Amino acid sequence: MGKLSLKIYTLLLILYLVGWNQSTQAGTPAGESLQTEQRAKVYYVGDKALVEEYEKLNLDATHPNLLNPQVSENEHDAVVKSWSELHQRIGSYLSQKGFDWGTEAPTISIVHKIYFDQDGKITSYFFNVLNPAVEAEKKKEFAQLLTDFAQENTIALKRGGNFAQCGKTKYANN
């Protein structure tokens, strides 16, 4: 298992043990959204009005979090695997695009809340970069790359309805 895979798996295990805490959103500055005419909308911390728009959508009420073992029950391992694979593909995509975080930090920590339709297509993607050294311009660039990524990529899960996965991930800063 590569370094990135091991880090993602470790973080997912921690997320599983601790659980998603809705209070992680409390007190965060509002987010900014990059809109596209395509299927996915990406929001990130930085613009109060757009985070309020995101919060009004109340996506958590209509998209159960599959990383919650009570929701995924017997399929929890498949859910964790799909989450890990999605983040590995995001990391590869960033590398292919030559993305540079603009900081010397060895890793970049991000909280993700990703919402999917029943076919595993990304419909909304909310994130917060936790490293304070990452500049706003880099967050915008990352958001644009995520927007592009989300148009072409799906998670390896299908369900009878909409669903979400959320958690904290660390990406290697190459």
Secondary structure, 3 states (H helix, E strand, C coil): CCHHHHHHHHHHHHHHHHCCCHHHHCCCCCEEEECCCCCCEEEEECCHHHHHHHHHHCHHHHCCECCCHHHHHHHHHHHHHHHHHHHHHHHHHHHHCCCCCCCCCCEEEEEEEEEECCCCEEEEEEEEECCCCCCHHHHHHHHHHHHHHHHHCECCCCCCCCEEEEEEEEEECC
